[in-house]
Amino acid sequence: MASISDSETTNHGSIWDLDQNLDQPMDEEASRLKNMYTEKKFSSILLLRLAFQSLGVVFGDLGTSPLYVFYNIFPHGVDDDEDVIGALSLIIYTLTLIPLMKYVFVVLRANDNGQGGTFALYSLLCRHAKVSTIPNQHKTDEELTTYSRQTYEENSLAAKIKRWLEGHVYKKNCLLILVLIGTCTAIGDGILTPAISVLSASGGIRVQNQKMSTDVVVVVAVIILIGLFSMQHYGTDKVGWLFAPIVLLWFILIGTIGALNIHKYNSSVLKAYNPVYIYRYFRRGKSESWTSLGGIMLSITGTEALYADLCHFPVLAIQIAFTLVVFPCLLLAYTGQAAYIISNKDHVVDAFYRSIPDTIYWPVFIIATLAAIVASQATISATYSIIKQALALGCFPRVSVVHTSKKFLGQIYIPDINWVLMILCIAVTAGFKNQSQIGNAYGTAVVIVMLVTTFLMVPIMLLVWKSHWILVVIFIVLSLMVELPYFTACINKVDQGGWVPLVVATTCFIIMYVWHFCTVKRYEFEMHSKVSMAWILGLGPSLGLVRVPGIGFVYTELASGVPHIFSHFITNLPAIHSVVVFVCVKYLPVYTVPTEERFIVKRIGPKNFHMFRCVARYGYKDIHKRDDDFEKMLLDRLLLFVRLESMMDDYSDSEDFTMMEEKTQGSSNALLLTGKAGSNKMCSTGDLSYSSQDSIVPAKSPIRGNSLTRYSSHTFGDELEFLNRCKDAGVVHILGNTVVHARPDSGIIKKVAVNYVFAFLRKICRENSVIFNVPHESLLNVGQIYYI
């Protein structure tokens, strides 16, 4: 063994070079396949069908806004017809500039293979620039079919922006903080949307009976909310097909009622389409004009959800649905309500329900309630998706994620979050009891998320789209001209309910940032304390221990190198398994990793050491299902690797300890990353032999009990048989049970965050063994304390 070390040291000049030679990143095992995830071409009929289906998933929240907008604009009543015209004009052009121009025709294009939201934007940036705060990515990850990115000329503006973002750690942290602010505020939307939508819809039962107490409406809303959250674990797979017809019927109803009201009450409201009335609205000098912007902001609630719930609908389908159905129906609905309010100024509190003809009142009430439930469901599902993405990127404690559909990847359910959302939603509904204060809170949450999206779109347009800087300036100036006035108006209402999303967002931010900070520090600690491969080689094939029959999976966050926990393990125990596999589970900034590309396997050191590394790669939408046998997948990939390695040894004279020579990398990769059909084909090559000069390994045979045998790896069949015997002898999963503490010289804030907040979160979150469905009897925890 020493001779090997001396030889390698002579060739490369240092121990560091020896480590690089024996434990290289897995370039050989990664493959570039044809990208199957590009935008598909859809026929006209299919496109219309998808546009119809998107109504139930994307536009529910935006469509229920007419239930409560005018009441929040004029909570104290209407004095002048011109005020109604001015407010309507603001609504019209706000809908035109933000949902239509900004989101539908610009922001929706910034999707990550059909995934939207702040984390999708962050994932795009992480792929195009090295801005991720956890540096566990490797260039082999860029070979994934779902890992699309742009290349830049050296002196281009995009290249300069990329270098600027990558220049300092604080810039990466600022970008992460911006993303977390948008994410935490979006989680607040998951609380406020069901509260205001269901409460507003339930208010319809009181319109026909004015003597009914407000408490009755609140009780009805709470009952609906409890039923809604209690049904979440069933998923929407079985009833999801009803969502689109309900929302389409809702848009048709509000559009038709609006047109009838324009004709019946006051067609002069159509002059609000002249933007000059916006100027007159503010020129009147009333202080209410500025504060009413908070209510007008509610007309575009659901716009960010439109982007976050993009799912796998093509952008063109969303654009068709919005421009042909949603936008004109909303304009008719708001214009019709304005016409009714001008003729009935004392009915502004419940203008929507009072403007409905008596003959169709109760059918519309039922549809309104169902539409509010659909809108709430879409927001709740989006909240689950956001938390799943945060979890995958190391920004949220490990929670149980349940897959509720066998057909659709994105339909998930998070029990712990569900009940927290329900409690908070009921507290908001029962605590405020009226739409006005909930509306103030809702508007604050929505405008903050929009501002975050605006700022994130700047690097997206420069790096991903390579847009001209003039277009970027035009986009950000127009967006901020609309959003900043709304932001100031909403902030002025903090004491009137606007504090709710700020408290929720601050709490979520503390949880997410502390968890991410400790995760990054723990990763950095493991990187700096990993064991030298030269030390491992110096122990010899037996690793200085008794090699007992079986396979040991050692879990680590490192994608290269031997983790410190392994040296801690072998220095405290007298034995180690005959086969050791270092398993690294890491998440990449892509929405999914195809199953056939998920695992990368390589050998560590000489063959007679029987040490391997397996990296399991996941995207932020991938889920560990309960029916997935993670252990079986690891074993299958290990055996497949040995088969392929044997095949390549037949065609290579290289004595390197990796799979093959650099020059044969392309052909080998195509073999390794073949799907199931390819795997079955490789199984038929088990009788192929290959030559090797590896030494004989002393190990305990699973058949002979504790007696040592001499194992020779001169043939592929022998090693495959050896691995199968070890598998039959038993598999043990070795996980690090690490405790993180702040260093004694740390500041008080860091000590509280690490020693108390992170410790509490880690105590209540799920263990990795549960996430990967590791049998309890096969689990071995190795305890360690890290000081960060």
Buried (B, 14 or more C-beta within 10 A) or exposed (E): BEEBBEEBBEEBEEBEEBBBBBBBBBBBBBBBBEEEBEEEEBEEEEBBBBBBBBBBBBBBBBBBBBBBBBBBBBBEEBEEBEBBBBBBBBBBBBBBBBBBBBBBBBBBEBBBBBBBBBBBBBBBBBBBBBBBBBEBBBEBBBBBBBBBBEEBEEEEBBBEBBEEBEEEEEBBBEBBEBBBBBBBBBBBBBBBBBBBBBBBBBBBBBBEEEEEEEEEBBBBBBEBBEEBBEEBEEBBEEEBEEBBEBBBBBBEBBBBBBBBBBEBBBEEBBEBBEEEBBEBBBEEEBEBBEBBBBBBBBBBBBBBBBBBBBBBBBBBBBBBBBBEBBBBBBBBBBBBBBBBBBEBBEBBBBBBBBBBEEEEBEEBBEBBBBBBBBBBBBBBBBBBBBBBBBBBBBBBBBBBBBBBBEEBBBBBBBEBBBEBBBEBBBEBBBEBBBBBBBBBBBBBBBBBBBBBBBBBBBBBBBBBBEBEEEEBEEBBEBBBEBBEBBBBBBBBBBEBBBBBBBEBBBEBBEBBBBBBBBBBBBBBBBBEBBBBBBEBBBEBBBBEBBBBBBBBBBBBBBBBBBBBBBBBBBEEEEEBBBBBBBBBBBBBBBBBBBEBBBBBBBBBBBBBBBBBBBBBBBBBBBBBEEEBEBBEBBBBBBBBBBBBBBBBBEEBEBEBBBBBBEEBBEEBBEBBBBEEEBBEEBEEEBEBEBEBEBBEBBBBBBEEEEEEBEBBBBBBEEBBEBBEBBBEBBBBBBBBEBEBBBEEEBEEEBBBBBBEBBBEBBEEBEBBBBBBBBEEEBBBEBEBEBEB
